[in-house]
């Protein structure tokens, strides 16, 4: 099964590759990796964001018995800059959003 936390790690890895290529002047690859990172992050948000609960789900929406993703997932989405600002604001408005589990 696809997991939300894996998607955030994947998007961050692509962002890192984009920065590395940019740092050595390989702007074409940097652009490609950056575009792919944005595509993965957008797909992850659309796949896992539960707007009714203001949180990400562990598995794609519609999966039976789909738990709320752990705090690591939410922290990575925010810290890596992949969660849209509106989603990050909504998540962080919950007092226990990033408290230790």
C-alpha positions in Angstrom: 0.0 0.0 0.0 1.0 3.6 -0.6 1.7 5.5 2.6 1.5 9.2 3.1 4.8 9.4 5.0 6.6 7.7 2.1 5.2 10.2 -0.3 6.5 13.1 1.7 10.0 11.5 1.9 9.9 11.0 -1.8 9.0 14.6 -2.6 11.7 15.8 -0.2 14.3 13.6 -1.9 13.3 15.0 -5.3 13.6 18.6 -3.8 17.1 17.7 -2.5 18.2 16.4 -5.9 16.9 19.6 -7.5 19.0 21.7 -5.1 22.1 19.6 -5.6 21.8 19.9 -9.4 21.2 23.6 -9.1 24.4 24.0 -6.9 26.6 22.4 -9.6 25.0 24.4 -12.4 22.9 21.7 -14.0 19.8 23.8 -14.3 18.0 21.5 -16.7 18.0 18.6 -14.2 17.3 20.9 -11.3 14.2 22.1 -13.1 13.1 18.6 -13.9 13.6 17.3 -10.3 11.9 20.4 -8.9 8.9 19.9 -11.2 8.6 16.3 -10.3 8.9 17.1 -6.6 6.0 19.5 -6.9 4.0 16.9 -8.8 4.5 14.3 -6.1 3.7 16.7 -3.3 0.5 17.9 -5.1 -0.5 14.3 -5.7 0.2 13.3 -2.1 -1.9 16.2 -0.8 -4.8 15.3 -3.1 -4.5 11.6 -2.2 -4.2 11.8 1.5 -5.7 15.1 2.7 -9.0 14.7 4.7 -10.5 18.2 4.6 -13.3 17.2 6.9 -10.8 16.2 9.7 -8.1 18.8 8.8 -5.4 16.0 8.6 -3.7 13.6 6.4 -4.7 10.0 6.3 -2.2 7.2 6.5 -3.5 5.6 3.2 -5.3 7.0 0.2 -8.8 8.5 0.9 -11.5 5.9 0.5 -9.3 3.1 2.0 -11.3 1.2 4.6 -10.2 1.6 8.2 -7.9 4.4 7.2 -6.3 5.9 10.3 -5.2 9.5 10.7 -1.5 9.7 9.8 1.0 10.0 12.6 2.5 13.2 13.7 5.7 12.5 11.7 3.7 12.6 8.5 2.1 15.9 9.4 5.5 17.4 10.5 7.2 16.3 7.3 4.5 17.8 5.1 4.8 21.1 6.9 8.6 21.2 7.5 9.4 20.1 3.9 7.1 22.9 2.7 4.9 20.4 0.8 1.6 20.9 2.5 -0.3 23.8 1.0 -0.4 26.8 3.3 -4.1 26.4 3.9 -3.7 22.8 4.9 -0.7 23.5 7.2 -2.6 26.3 8.9 -5.6 24.1 9.5 -3.4 21.2 10.8 -1.5 23.4 13.1 -4.6 25.0 14.5 -5.2 21.7 16.4 -3.4 21.9 19.8 -2.1 18.3 19.6 -1.2 18.4 15.9 2.6 17.9 16.4 2.7 16.8 20.0 4.7 13.6 20.7 2.7 10.4 20.3 
